[in-house]
Amino acid sequence: MKIKGKRVQRTRLIKKGRYVVEVKVELVVPPEDPSEPCYEAETVEFLREVEARAANGDVRWLREVGKVYELVES
């Protein structure tokens, strides 16, 4: 279901295990409550998938959807 309102792009960082993934997502500012942008259901599912794939080490897929940073031991 699409929420009516102004759409804005934001960068989100998802950290899971050895990886941090930087992705661009779309948020909606609903006209009924413009105090805070909100996620649509599809965006929440996408963020969950990014987290799950980071936990599984699916770097190839993660690189397709955003920037991937990996923890390097010193």
CHARMM internal coordinates of N, CA and C (Angstrom, degrees):
IC EDIT
DIST 1 N 1 CA 1.4529
DIST 1 CA 1 C 1.5287
ANGL 1 N 1 CA 1 C 108.72
DIST 1 C 2 N 1.3011
ANGL 1 CA 1 C 2 N 115.80
DIHE 1 N 1 CA 1 C 2 N 127.95
DIST 2 N 2 CA 1.4540
ANGL 1 C 2 N 2 CA 120.76
DIHE 1 CA 1 C 2 N 2 CA 179.00
DIST 2 CA 2 C 1.5262
ANGL 2 N 2 CA 2 C 109.90
DIHE 1 C 2 N 2 CA 2 C -86.25
DIST 2 C 3 N 1.3038
ANGL 2 CA 2 C 3 N 115.48
DIHE 2 N 2 CA 2 C 3 N 133.56
DIST 3 N 3 CA 1.4545
ANGL 2 C 3 N 3 CA 122.11
DIHE 2 CA 2 C 3 N 3 CA 177.11
DIST 3 CA 3 C 1.5214
ANGL 3 N 3 CA 3 C 107.72
DIHE 2 C 3 N 3 CA 3 C -89.29
DIST 3 C 4 N 1.3122
ANGL 3 CA 3 C 4 N 116.99
DIHE 3 N 3 CA 3 C 4 N 135.74
DIST 4 N 4 CA 1.4565
ANGL 3 C 4 N 4 CA 120.77
DIHE 3 CA 3 C 4 N 4 CA 178.24
DIST 4 CA 4 C 1.5186
ANGL 4 N 4 CA 4 C 109.13
DIHE 3 C 4 N 4 CA 4 C -78.39
DIST 4 C 5 N 1.3227
ANGL 4 CA 4 C 5 N 115.36
DIHE 4 N 4 CA 4 C 5 N 142.59
DIST 5 N 5 CA 1.4522
ANGL 4 C 5 N 5 CA 119.56
DIHE 4 CA 4 C 5 N 5 CA 176.89
DIST 5 CA 5 C 1.5132
ANGL 5 N 5 CA 5 C 111.82
DIHE 4 C 5 N 5 CA 5 C 144.92
DIST 5 C 6 N 1.3051
ANGL 5 CA 5 C 6 N 114.40
DIHE 5 N 5 CA 5 C 6 N 177.91
DIST 6 N 6 CA 1.4546
ANGL 5 C 6 N 6 CA 121.61
DIHE 5 CA 5 C 6 N 6 CA 179.47
DIST 6 CA 6 C 1.5238
ANGL 6 N 6 CA 6 C 109.43
DIHE 5 C 6 N 6 CA 6 C -71.69
DIST 6 C 7 N 1.3249
ANGL 6 CA 6 C 7 N 116.62
DIHE 6 N 6 CA 6 C 7 N 137.72
DIST 7 N 7 CA 1.4663
ANGL 6 C 7 N 7 CA 121.95
DIHE 6 CA 6 C 7 N 7 CA -179.52
DIST 7 CA 7 C 1.5212
ANGL 7 N 7 CA 7 C 109.62
DIHE 6 C 7 N 7 CA 7 C -104.72
DIST 7 C 8 N 1.3255
ANGL 7 CA 7 C 8 N 115.20
DIHE 7 N 7 CA 7 C 8 N 134.19
DIST 8 N 8 CA 1.4598
ANGL 7 C 8 N 8 CA 121.38
DIHE 7 CA 7 C 8 N 8 CA 179.58
DIST 8 CA 8 C 1.5245
ANGL 8 N 8 CA 8 C 109.38
DIHE 7 C 8 N 8 CA 8 C -129.97
DIST 8 C 9 N 1.3230
ANGL 8 CA 8 C 9 N 115.82
DIHE 8 N 8 CA 8 C 9 N 147.04
DIST 9 N 9 CA 1.4680
ANGL 8 C 9 N 9 CA 121.90
DIHE 8 CA 8 C 9 N 9 CA 177.56
DIST 9 CA 9 C 1.5263
ANGL 9 N 9 CA 9 C 109.27
DIHE 8 C 9 N 9 CA 9 C -95.14
DIST 9 C 10 N 1.3185
ANGL 9 CA 9 C 10 N 116.39
DIHE 9 N 9 CA 9 C 10 N 139.55
DIST 10 N 10 CA 1.4578
ANGL 9 C 10 N 10 CA 122.35
DIHE 9 CA 9 C 10 N 10 CA 176.42
DIST 10 CA 10 C 1.5264
ANGL 10 N 10 CA 10 C 108.93
DIHE 9 C 10 N 10 CA 10 C -138.96
DIST 10 C 11 N 1.3098
ANGL 10 CA 10 C 11 N 115.78
DIHE 10 N 10 CA 10 C 11 N 155.42
DIST 11 N 11 CA 1.4516
ANGL 10 C 11 N 11 CA 121.97
DIHE 10 CA 10 C 11 N 11 CA 174.94
DIST 11 CA 11 C 1.5243
ANGL 11 N 11 CA 11 C 107.92
DIHE 10 C 11 N 11 CA 11 C -99.35
DIST 11 C 12 N 1.3056
ANGL 11 CA 11 C 12 N 115.89
DIHE 11 N 11 CA 11 C 12 N 133.09
DIST 12 N 12 CA 1.4631
ANGL 11 C 12 N 12 CA 121.75
DIHE 11 CA 11 C 12 N 12 CA 177.86
DIST 12 CA 12 C 1.5172
ANGL 12 N 12 CA 12 C 109.07
DIHE 11 C 12 N 12 CA 12 C -122.97
DIST 12 C 13 N 1.3222
ANGL 12 CA 12 C 13 N 115.35
DIHE 12 N 12 CA 12 C 13 N 144.09
DIST 13 N 13 CA 1.4617
ANGL 12 C 13 N 13 CA 122.02
DIHE 12 CA 12 C 13 N 13 CA 175.86
DIST 13 CA 13 C 1.5197
ANGL 13 N 13 CA 13 C 108.21
DIHE 12 C 13 N 13 CA 13 C -110.17
DIST 13 C 14 N 1.3166
ANGL 13 CA 13 C 14 N 115.67
DIHE 13 N 13 CA 13 C 14 N 126.47
DIST 14 N 14 CA 1.4583
ANGL 13 C 14 N 14 CA 121.45
DIHE 13 CA 13 C 14 N 14 CA 178.24
DIST 14 CA 14 C 1.5154
ANGL 14 N 14 CA 14 C 107.76
DIHE 13 C 14 N 14 CA 14 C -114.28
DIST 14 C 15 N 1.3420
ANGL 14 CA 14 C 15 N 116.73
DIHE 14 N 14 CA 14 C 15 N 120.99
DIST 15 N 15 CA 1.4619
ANGL 14 C 15 N 15 CA 121.54
DIHE 14 CA 14 C 15 N 15 CA -178.84
DIST 15 CA 15 C 1.5123
ANGL 15 N 15 CA 15 C 108.57
DIHE 14 C 15 N 15 CA 15 C -109.39
DIST 15 C 16 N 1.3316
ANGL 15 CA 15 C 16 N 114.43
DIHE 15 N 15 CA 15 C 16 N 127.49
DIST 16 N 16 CA 1.4539
ANGL 15 C 16 N 16 CA 119.60
DIHE 15 CA 15 C 16 N 16 CA 176.32
DIST 16 CA 16 C 1.5186
ANGL 16 N 16 CA 16 C 108.24
DIHE 15 C 16 N 16 CA 16 C -151.92
DIST 16 C 17 N 1.3147
ANGL 16 CA 16 C 17 N 115.89
DIHE 16 N 16 CA 16 C 17 N 121.90
DIST 17 N 17 CA 1.4593
ANGL 16 C 17 N 17 CA 120.18
DIHE 16 CA 16 C 17 N 17 CA 179.28
DIST 17 CA 17 C 1.5131
ANGL 17 N 17 CA 17 C 111.62
DIHE 16 C 17 N 17 CA 17 C 61.93
DIST 17 C 18 N 1.3314
ANGL 17 CA 17 C 18 N 116.46
DIHE 17 N 17 CA 17 C 18 N -126.47
DIST 18 N 18 CA 1.4674
ANGL 17 C 18 N 18 CA 122.40
DIHE 17 CA 17 C 18 N 18 CA -177.74
DIST 18 CA 18 C 1.5218
ANGL 18 N 18 CA 18 C 113.07
DIHE 17 C 18 N 18 CA 18 C -84.84
DIST 18 C 19 N 1.3384
ANGL 18 CA 18 C 19 N 117.98
DIHE 18 N 18 CA 18 C 19 N -3.08
DIST 19 N 19 CA 1.4550
ANGL 18 C 19 N 19 CA 120.49
DIHE 18 CA 18 C 19 N 19 CA -170.69
DIST 19 CA 19 C 1.5279
ANGL 19 N 19 CA 19 C 113.21
DIHE 18 C 19 N 19 CA 19 C -118.67
DIST 19 C 20 N 1.3252
ANGL 19 CA 19 C 20 N 113.94
DIHE 19 N 19 CA 19 C 20 N 147.05
DIST 20 N 20 CA 1.4584
ANGL 19 C 20 N 20 CA 122.33
DIHE 19 CA 19 C 20 N 20 CA 166.76
DIST 20 CA 20 C 1.5239
ANGL 20 N 20 CA 20 C 104.96
DIHE 19 C 20 N 20 CA 20 C -123.15
DIST 20 C 21 N 1.3202
ANGL 20 CA 20 C 21 N 116.07
DIHE 20 N 20 CA 20 C 21 N 128.64
DIST 21 N 21 CA 1.4553
ANGL 20 C 21 N 21 CA 120.93
DIHE 20 CA 20 C 21 N 21 CA -177.95
DIST 21 CA 21 C 1.5229
ANGL 21 N 21 CA 21 C 108.60
DIHE 20 C 21 N 21 CA 21 C -116.89
DIST 21 C 22 N 1.3263
ANGL 21 CA 21 C 22 N 115.39
DIHE 21 N 21 CA 21 C 22 N 127.50
DIST 22 N 22 CA 1.4566
ANGL 21 C 22 N 22 CA 122.39
DIHE 21 CA 21 C 22 N 22 CA 177.90
DIST 22 CA 22 C 1.5269
ANGL 22 N 22 CA 22 C 107.74
DIHE 21 C 22 N 22 CA 22 C -99.72
DIST 22 C 23 N 1.3359
ANGL 22 CA 22 C 23 N 116.71
DIHE 22 N 22 CA 22 C 23 N 118.81
DIST 23 N 23 CA 1.4596
ANGL 22 C 23 N 23 CA 121.39
DIHE 22 CA 22 C 23 N 23 CA 179.94
DIST 23 CA 23 C 1.5200
ANGL 23 N 23 CA 23 C 110.18
DIHE 22 C 23 N 23 CA 23 C -129.08
DIST 23 C 24 N 1.3150
ANGL 23 CA 23 C 24 N 115.41
DIHE 23 N 23 CA 23 C 24 N 152.37
DIST 24 N 24 CA 1.4640
ANGL 23 C 24 N 24 CA 122.21
DIHE 23 CA 23 C 24 N 24 CA 173.78
DIST 24 CA 24 C 1.5249
ANGL 24 N 24 CA 24 C 107.36
DIHE 23 C 24 N 24 CA 24 C -94.99
DIST 24 C 25 N 1.3248
ANGL 24 CA 24 C 25 N 115.83
DIHE 24 N 24 CA 24 C 25 N 132.58
DIST 25 N 25 CA 1.4621
ANGL 24 C 25 N 25 CA 120.48
DIHE 24 CA 24 C 25 N 25 CA 178.59
DIST 25 CA 25 C 1.5236
ANGL 25 N 25 CA 25 C 109.04
DIHE 24 C 25 N 25 CA 25 C -132.16
DIST 25 C 26 N 1.3040
ANGL 25 CA 25 C 26 N 114.68
DIHE 25 N 25 CA 25 C 26 N 161.20
DIST 26 N 26 CA 1.4539
ANGL 25 C 26 N 26 CA 121.46
DIHE 25 CA 25 C 26 N 26 CA 178.81
DIST 26 CA 26 C 1.5222
ANGL 26 N 26 CA 26 C 109.29
DIHE 25 C 26 N 26 CA 26 C -105.19
DIST 26 C 27 N 1.3158
ANGL 26 CA 26 C 27 N 115.44
DIHE 26 N 26 CA 26 C 27 N 131.86
DIST 27 N 27 CA 1.4532
ANGL 26 C 27 N 27 CA 121.99
DIHE 26 CA 26 C 27 N 27 CA 174.98
DIST 27 CA 27 C 1.5187
ANGL 27 N 27 CA 27 C 107.87
DIHE 26 C 27 N 27 CA 27 C -115.60
DIST 27 C 28 N 1.3240
ANGL 27 CA 27 C 28 N 115.94
DIHE 27 N 27 CA 27 C 28 N 159.24
DIST 28 N 28 CA 1.4591
ANGL 27 C 28 N 28 CA 121.35
DIHE 27 CA 27 C 28 N 28 CA -178.75
DIST 28 CA 28 C 1.5258
ANGL 28 N 28 CA 28 C 108.51
DIHE 27 C 28 N 28 CA 28 C -120.36
DIST 28 C 29 N 1.3383
ANGL 28 CA 28 C 29 N 115.15
DIHE 28 N 28 CA 28 C 29 N 134.94
DIST 29 N 29 CA 1.4633
ANGL 28 C 29 N 29 CA 121.26
DIHE 28 CA 28 C 29 N 29 CA 173.97
DIST 29 CA 29 C 1.5306
ANGL 29 N 29 CA 29 C 105.97
DIHE 28 C 29 N 29 CA 29 C -102.06
DIST 29 C 30 N 1.3321
ANGL 29 CA 29 C 30 N 117.33
DIHE 29 N 29 CA 29 C 30 N 101.46
DIST 30 N 30 CA 1.4618
ANGL 29 C 30 N 30 CA 119.32
DIHE 29 CA 29 C 30 N 30 CA -176.97
DIST 30 CA 30 C 1.5308
ANGL 30 N 30 CA 30 C 111.02
DIHE 29 C 30 N 30 CA 30 C -71.18
DIST 30 C 31 N 1.3304
ANGL 30 CA 30 C 31 N 116.82
DIHE 30 N 30 CA 30 C 31 N 141.47
DIST 31 N 31 CA 1.4672
ANGL 30 C 31 N 31 CA 119.22
DIHE 30 CA 30 C 31 N 31 CA -179.37
DIST 31 CA 31 C 1.5299
ANGL 31 N 31 CA 31 C 113.27
DIHE 30 C 31 N 31 CA 31 C -64.83
DIST 31 C 32 N 1.3467
ANGL 31 CA 31 C 32 N 117.10
DIHE 31 N 31 CA 31 C 32 N -25.13
DIST 32 N 32 CA 1.4665
ANGL 31 C 32 N 32 CA 120.21
DIHE 31 CA 31 C 32 N 32 CA -179.72
DIST 32 CA 32 C 1.5279
ANGL 32 N 32 CA 32 C 112.21
DIHE 31 C 32 N 32 CA 32 C -71.37
DIST 32 C 33 N 1.3447
ANGL 32 CA 32 C 33 N 116.77
DIHE 32 N 32 CA 32 C 33 N -29.91
DIST 33 N 33 CA 1.4660
ANGL 32 C 33 N 33 CA 121.65
DIHE 32 CA 32 C 33 N 33 CA -179.20
DIST 33 CA 33 C 1.5228
ANGL 33 N 33 CA 33 C 109.03
DIHE 32 C 33 N 33 CA 33 C -145.42
DIST 33 C 34 N 1.3265
ANGL 33 CA 33 C 34 N 117.72
DIHE 33 N 33 CA 33 C 34 N 81.18
DIST 34 N 34 CA 1.4614
ANGL 33 C 34 N 34 CA 120.44
DIHE 33 CA 33 C 34 N 34 CA -176.82
DIST 34 CA 34 C 1.5313
ANGL 34 N 34 CA 34 C 114.38
DIHE 33 C 34 N 34 CA 34 C -78.45
DIST 34 C 35 N 1.3229
ANGL 34 CA 34 C 35 N 117.39
DIHE 34 N 34 CA 34 C 35 N 8.57
DIST 35 N 35 CA 1.4667
ANGL 34 C 35 N 35 CA 120.15
DIHE 34 CA 34 C 35 N 35 CA -176.21
DIST 35 CA 35 C 1.5261
ANGL 35 N 35 CA 35 C 112.84
DIHE 34 C 35 N 35 CA 35 C -70.07
DIST 35 C 36 N 1.3363
ANGL 35 CA 35 C 36 N 116.85
DIHE 35 N 35 CA 35 C 36 N -25.95
DIST 36 N 36 CA 1.4647
ANGL 35 C 36 N 36 CA 119.01
DIHE 35 CA 35 C 36 N 36 CA -177.28
DIST 36 CA 36 C 1.5276
ANGL 36 N 36 CA 36 C 110.79
DIHE 35 C 36 N 36 CA 36 C -153.18
DIST 36 C 37 N 1.3418
ANGL 36 CA 36 C 37 N 117.02
DIHE 36 N 36 CA 36 C 37 N 130.53
DIST 37 N 37 CA 1.4678
ANGL 36 C 37 N 37 CA 119.70
DIHE 36 CA 36 C 37 N 37 CA 175.96
DIST 37 CA 37 C 1.5261
ANGL 37 N 37 CA 37 C 110.48
DIHE 36 C 37 N 37 CA 37 C -65.73
DIST 37 C 38 N 1.3202
ANGL 37 CA 37 C 38 N 115.80
DIHE 37 N 37 CA 37 C 38 N 153.19
DIST 38 N 38 CA 1.4671
ANGL 37 C 38 N 38 CA 119.53
DIHE 37 CA 37 C 38 N 38 CA 179.70
DIST 38 CA 38 C 1.5229
ANGL 38 N 38 CA 38 C 110.13
DIHE 37 C 38 N 38 CA 38 C -132.35
DIST 38 C 39 N 1.3283
ANGL 38 CA 38 C 39 N 115.12
DIHE 38 N 38 CA 38 C 39 N 161.67
DIST 39 N 39 CA 1.4610
ANGL 38 C 39 N 39 CA 122.59
DIHE 38 CA 38 C 39 N 39 CA 177.58
DIST 39 CA 39 C 1.5236
ANGL 39 N 39 CA 39 C 109.84
DIHE 38 C 39 N 39 CA 39 C -89.35
DIST 39 C 40 N 1.3242
ANGL 39 CA 39 C 40 N 115.66
DIHE 39 N 39 CA 39 C 40 N 148.11
DIST 40 N 40 CA 1.4535
ANGL 39 C 40 N 40 CA 120.22
DIHE 39 CA 39 C 40 N 40 CA 169.14
DIST 40 CA 40 C 1.5315
ANGL 40 N 40 CA 40 C 107.13
DIHE 39 C 40 N 40 CA 40 C -88.18
DIST 40 C 41 N 1.3148
ANGL 40 CA 40 C 41 N 116.53
DIHE 40 N 40 CA 40 C 41 N 164.02
DIST 41 N 41 CA 1.4717
ANGL 40 C 41 N 41 CA 121.49
DIHE 40 CA 40 C 41 N 41 CA -176.89
DIST 41 CA 41 C 1.5278
ANGL 41 N 41 CA 41 C 111.91
DIHE 40 C 41 N 41 CA 41 C -57.95
DIST 41 C 42 N 1.3357
ANGL 41 CA 41 C 42 N 117.12
DIHE 41 N 41 CA 41 C 42 N -38.76
DIST 42 N 42 CA 1.4654
ANGL 41 C 42 N 42 CA 120.70
DIHE 41 CA 41 C 42 N 42 CA -179.24
DIST 42 CA 42 C 1.5341
ANGL 42 N 42 CA 42 C 111.13
DIHE 41 C 42 N 42 CA 42 C -63.65
DIST 42 C 43 N 1.3032
ANGL 42 CA 42 C 43 N 116.50
DIHE 42 N 42 CA 42 C 43 N -36.65
DIST 43 N 43 CA 1.4660
ANGL 42 C 43 N 43 CA 120.80
DIHE 42 CA 42 C 43 N 43 CA 179.40
DIST 43 CA 43 C 1.5220
ANGL 43 N 43 CA 43 C 110.73
DIHE 42 C 43 N 43 CA 43 C -68.98
DIST 43 C 44 N 1.3187
ANGL 43 CA 43 C 44 N 117.05
DIHE 43 N 43 CA 43 C 44 N -40.46
DIST 44 N 44 CA 1.4621
ANGL 43 C 44 N 44 CA 120.99
DIHE 43 CA 43 C 44 N 44 CA 177.70
DIST 44 CA 44 C 1.5259
ANGL 44 N 44 CA 44 C 110.04
DIHE 43 C 44 N 44 CA 44 C -61.85
DIST 44 C 45 N 1.3300
ANGL 44 CA 44 C 45 N 116.95
DIHE 44 N 44 CA 44 C 45 N -43.57
DIST 45 N 45 CA 1.4676
ANGL 44 C 45 N 45 CA 120.66
DIHE 44 CA 44 C 45 N 45 CA 178.05
DIST 45 CA 45 C 1.5246
ANGL 45 N 45 CA 45 C 111.23
DIHE 44 C 45 N 45 CA 45 C -63.28
DIST 45 C 46 N 1.3336
ANGL 45 CA 45 C 46 N 117.30
DIHE 45 N 45 CA 45 C 46 N -40.06
DIST 46 N 46 CA 1.4620
ANGL 45 C 46 N 46 CA 121.06
DIHE 45 CA 45 C 46 N 46 CA 177.71
DIST 46 CA 46 C 1.5282
ANGL 46 N 46 CA 46 C 110.40
DIHE 45 C 46 N 46 CA 46 C -61.72
DIST 46 C 47 N 1.3230
ANGL 46 CA 46 C 47 N 117.95
DIHE 46 N 46 CA 46 C 47 N -45.23
DIST 47 N 47 CA 1.4649
ANGL 46 C 47 N 47 CA 121.20
DIHE 46 CA 46 C 47 N 47 CA 179.74
DIST 47 CA 47 C 1.5344
ANGL 47 N 47 CA 47 C 111.19
DIHE 46 C 47 N 47 CA 47 C -63.74
DIST 47 C 48 N 1.3120
ANGL 47 CA 47 C 48 N 117.03
DIHE 47 N 47 CA 47 C 48 N -37.21
DIST 48 N 48 CA 1.4701
ANGL 47 C 48 N 48 CA 120.43
DIHE 47 CA 47 C 48 N 48 CA 176.15
DIST 48 CA 48 C 1.5280
ANGL 48 N 48 CA 48 C 111.21
DIHE 47 C 48 N 48 CA 48 C -65.33
DIST 48 C 49 N 1.3333
ANGL 48 CA 48 C 49 N 115.96
DIHE 48 N 48 CA 48 C 49 N -39.76
DIST 49 N 49 CA 1.4652
ANGL 48 C 49 N 49 CA 119.35
DIHE 48 CA 48 C 49 N 49 CA 178.67
DIST 49 CA 49 C 1.5252
ANGL 49 N 49 CA 49 C 110.82
DIHE 48 C 49 N 49 CA 49 C -66.03
DIST 49 C 50 N 1.3196
ANGL 49 CA 49 C 50 N 117.10
DIHE 49 N 49 CA 49 C 50 N -40.75
DIST 50 N 50 CA 1.4700
ANGL 49 C 50 N 50 CA 120.46
DIHE 49 CA 49 C 50 N 50 CA 177.10
DIST 50 CA 50 C 1.5262
ANGL 50 N 50 CA 50 C 109.51
DIHE 49 C 50 N 50 CA 50 C -59.81
DIST 50 C 51 N 1.3200
ANGL 50 CA 50 C 51 N 117.38
DIHE 50 N 50 CA 50 C 51 N -45.24
DIST 51 N 51 CA 1.4610
ANGL 50 C 51 N 51 CA 120.89
DIHE 50 CA 50 C 51 N 51 CA 179.59
DIST 51 CA 51 C 1.5292
ANGL 51 N 51 CA 51 C 111.25
DIHE 50 C 51 N 51 CA 51 C -61.86
DIST 51 C 52 N 1.3219
ANGL 51 CA 51 C 52 N 117.41
DIHE 51 N 51 CA 51 C 52 N -44.08
DIST 52 N 52 CA 1.4651
ANGL 51 C 52 N 52 CA 121.38
DIHE 51 CA 51 C 52 N 52 CA -179.29
DIST 52 CA 52 C 1.5217
ANGL 52 N 52 CA 52 C 111.27
DIHE 51 C 52 N 52 CA 52 C -65.13
DIST 52 C 53 N 1.3215
ANGL 52 CA 52 C 53 N 117.27
DIHE 52 N 52 CA 52 C 53 N -42.24
DIST 53 N 53 CA 1.4624
ANGL 52 C 53 N 53 CA 119.99
DIHE 52 CA 52 C 53 N 53 CA -179.59
DIST 53 CA 53 C 1.5203
ANGL 53 N 53 CA 53 C 111.40
DIHE 52 C 53 N 53 CA 53 C -70.64
DIST 53 C 54 N 1.3214
ANGL 53 CA 53 C 54 N 117.79
DIHE 53 N 53 CA 53 C 54 N -31.63
DIST 54 N 54 CA 1.4673
ANGL 53 C 54 N 54 CA 120.14
DIHE 53 CA 53 C 54 N 54 CA 174.44
DIST 54 CA 54 C 1.5204
ANGL 54 N 54 CA 54 C 109.90
DIHE 53 C 54 N 54 CA 54 C -66.38
DIST 54 C 55 N 1.3252
ANGL 54 CA 54 C 55 N 116.80
DIHE 54 N 54 CA 54 C 55 N -40.79
DIST 55 N 55 CA 1.4641
ANGL 54 C 55 N 55 CA 120.65
DIHE 54 CA 54 C 55 N 55 CA 178.08
DIST 55 CA 55 C 1.5236
ANGL 55 N 55 CA 55 C 111.44
DIHE 54 C 55 N 55 CA 55 C -62.34
DIST 55 C 56 N 1.3468
ANGL 55 CA 55 C 56 N 116.68
DIHE 55 N 55 CA 55 C 56 N -32.70
DIST 56 N 56 CA 1.4684
ANGL 55 C 56 N 56 CA 121.37
DIHE 55 CA 55 C 56 N 56 CA -179.76
DIST 56 CA 56 C 1.5187
ANGL 56 N 56 CA 56 C 112.98
DIHE 55 C 56 N 56 CA 56 C -89.42
DIST 56 C 57 N 1.3284
ANGL 56 CA 56 C 57 N 117.57
DIHE 56 N 56 CA 56 C 57 N -3.44
DIST 57 N 57 CA 1.4620
ANGL 56 C 57 N 57 CA 120.53
DIHE 56 CA 56 C 57 N 57 CA 177.90
DIST 57 CA 57 C 1.5190
ANGL 57 N 57 CA 57 C 114.39
DIHE 56 C 57 N 57 CA 57 C 75.46
DIST 57 C 58 N 1.3210
ANGL 57 CA 57 C 58 N 118.14
DIHE 57 N 57 CA 57 C 58 N 26.63
DIST 58 N 58 CA 1.4689
ANGL 57 C 58 N 58 CA 122.38
DIHE 57 CA 57 C 58 N 58 CA -179.57
DIST 58 CA 58 C 1.5374
ANGL 58 N 58 CA 58 C 109.97
DIHE 57 C 58 N 58 CA 58 C -80.70
DIST 58 C 59 N 1.3270
ANGL 58 CA 58 C 59 N 115.63
DIHE 58 N 58 CA 58 C 59 N 70.06
DIST 59 N 59 CA 1.4607
ANGL 58 C 59 N 59 CA 122.10
DIHE 58 CA 58 C 59 N 59 CA -173.46
DIST 59 CA 59 C 1.5267
ANGL 59 N 59 CA 59 C 111.66
DIHE 58 C 59 N 59 CA 59 C -64.15
DIST 59 C 60 N 1.3086
ANGL 59 CA 59 C 60 N 117.81
DIHE 59 N 59 CA 59 C 60 N -37.29
DIST 60 N 60 CA 1.4728
ANGL 59 C 60 N 60 CA 120.52
DIHE 59 CA 59 C 60 N 60 CA -179.59
DIST 60 CA 60 C 1.5295
ANGL 60 N 60 CA 60 C 110.53
DIHE 59 C 60 N 60 CA 60 C -57.60
DIST 60 C 61 N 1.3337
ANGL 60 CA 60 C 61 N 117.73
DIHE 60 N 60 CA 60 C 61 N -48.81
DIST 61 N 61 CA 1.4569
ANGL 60 C 61 N 61 CA 121.57
DIHE 60 CA 60 C 61 N 61 CA 179.69
DIST 61 CA 61 C 1.5231
ANGL 61 N 61 CA 61 C 110.60
DIHE 60 C 61 N 61 CA 61 C -66.24
DIST 61 C 62 N 1.3275
ANGL 61 CA 61 C 62 N 116.35
DIHE 61 N 61 CA 61 C 62 N -42.22
DIST 62 N 62 CA 1.4641
ANGL 61 C 62 N 62 CA 119.78
DIHE 61 CA 61 C 62 N 62 CA -179.00
DIST 62 CA 62 C 1.5201
ANGL 62 N 62 CA 62 C 111.62
DIHE 61 C 62 N 62 CA 62 C -60.14
DIST 62 C 63 N 1.3349
ANGL 62 CA 62 C 63 N 117.00
DIHE 62 N 62 CA 62 C 63 N -38.84
DIST 63 N 63 CA 1.4716
ANGL 62 C 63 N 63 CA 120.41
DIHE 62 CA 62 C 63 N 63 CA 178.70
DIST 63 CA 63 C 1.5229
ANGL 63 N 63 CA 63 C 111.94
DIHE 62 C 63 N 63 CA 63 C -65.31
DIST 63 C 64 N 1.3133
ANGL 63 CA 63 C 64 N 117.76
DIHE 63 N 63 CA 63 C 64 N -26.29
DIST 64 N 64 CA 1.4608
ANGL 63 C 64 N 64 CA 121.21
DIHE 63 CA 63 C 64 N 64 CA 178.60
DIST 64 CA 64 C 1.5215
ANGL 64 N 64 CA 64 C 112.23
DIHE 63 C 64 N 64 CA 64 C -73.15
DIST 64 C 65 N 1.3338
ANGL 64 CA 64 C 65 N 117.37
DIHE 64 N 64 CA 64 C 65 N -26.62
DIST 65 N 65 CA 1.4607
ANGL 64 C 65 N 65 CA 120.08
DIHE 64 CA 64 C 65 N 65 CA -176.12
DIST 65 CA 65 C 1.5210
ANGL 65 N 65 CA 65 C 113.98
DIHE 64 C 65 N 65 CA 65 C -105.58
DIST 65 C 66 N 1.3343
ANGL 65 CA 65 C 66 N 117.72
DIHE 65 N 65 CA 65 C 66 N -11.01
DIST 66 N 66 CA 1.4581
ANGL 65 C 66 N 66 CA 119.18
DIHE 65 CA 65 C 66 N 66 CA -179.47
DIST 66 CA 66 C 1.5147
ANGL 66 N 66 CA 66 C 111.97
DIHE 65 C 66 N 66 CA 66 C -176.59
DIST 66 C 67 N 1.3168
ANGL 66 CA 66 C 67 N 114.77
DIHE 66 N 66 CA 66 C 67 N -166.43
DIST 67 N 67 CA 1.4634
ANGL 66 C 67 N 67 CA 120.95
DIHE 66 CA 66 C 67 N 67 CA 177.07
DIST 67 CA 67 C 1.5188
ANGL 67 N 67 CA 67 C 108.55
DIHE 66 C 67 N 67 CA 67 C -93.17
DIST 67 C 68 N 1.3240
ANGL 67 CA 67 C 68 N 116.05
DIHE 67 N 67 CA 67 C 68 N 139.78
DIST 68 N 68 CA 1.4575
ANGL 67 C 68 N 68 CA 121.68
DIHE 67 CA 67 C 68 N 68 CA -177.20
DIST 68 CA 68 C 1.5139
ANGL 68 N 68 CA 68 C 109.48
DIHE 67 C 68 N 68 CA 68 C -115.86
DIST 68 C 69 N 1.3110
ANGL 68 CA 68 C 69 N 116.09
DIHE 68 N 68 CA 68 C 69 N 129.58
DIST 69 N 69 CA 1.4531
ANGL 68 C 69 N 69 CA 123.17
DIHE 68 CA 68 C 69 N 69 CA 175.25
DIST 69 CA 69 C 1.5235
ANGL 69 N 69 CA 69 C 107.39
DIHE 68 C 69 N 69 CA 69 C -116.98
DIST 69 C 70 N 1.3342
ANGL 69 CA 69 C 70 N 115.50
DIHE 69 N 69 CA 69 C 70 N 136.36
DIST 70 N 70 CA 1.4702
ANGL 69 C 70 N 70 CA 120.33
DIHE 69 CA 69 C 70 N 70 CA -177.26
DIST 70 CA 70 C 1.5193
ANGL 70 N 70 CA 70 C 109.89
DIHE 69 C 70 N 70 CA 70 C -119.06
DIST 70 C 71 N 1.3159
ANGL 70 CA 70 C 71 N 116.53
DIHE 70 N 70 CA 70 C 71 N 139.29
DIST 71 N 71 CA 1.4457
ANGL 70 C 71 N 71 CA 122.80
DIHE 70 CA 70 C 71 N 71 CA 175.87
DIST 71 CA 71 C 1.5257
ANGL 71 N 71 CA 71 C 108.89
DIHE 70 C 71 N 71 CA 71 C -65.53
DIST 71 C 72 N 1.3085
ANGL 71 CA 71 C 72 N 116.52
DIHE 71 N 71 CA 71 C 72 N 129.79
DIST 72 N 72 CA 1.4643
ANGL 71 C 72 N 72 CA 121.60
DIHE 71 CA 71 C 72 N 72 CA 178.31
DIST 72 CA 72 C 1.5188
ANGL 72 N 72 CA 72 C 107.12
DIHE 71 C 72 N 72 CA 72 C -116.77
DIST 72 C 73 N 1.3203
ANGL 72 CA 72 C 73 N 115.27
DIHE 72 N 72 CA 72 C 73 N 123.26
DIST 73 N 73 CA 1.4608
ANGL 72 C 73 N 73 CA 120.24
DIHE 72 CA 72 C 73 N 73 CA 178.41
DIST 73 CA 73 C 1.5244
ANGL 73 N 73 CA 73 C 109.66
DIHE 72 C 73 N 73 CA 73 C -71.40
DIST 73 C 74 N 1.3220
ANGL 73 CA 73 C 74 N 116.96
DIHE 73 N 73 CA 73 C 74 N 140.65
DIST 74 N 74 CA 1.4683
ANGL 73 C 74 N 74 CA 119.74
DIHE 73 CA 73 C 74 N 74 CA 179.35
DIST 74 CA 74 C 1.5118
ANGL 74 N 74 CA 74 C 111.33
DIHE 73 C 74 N 74 CA 74 C -95.32
END
COOR INIT
IC SEED 1 N 1 CA 1 C
IC BUILD
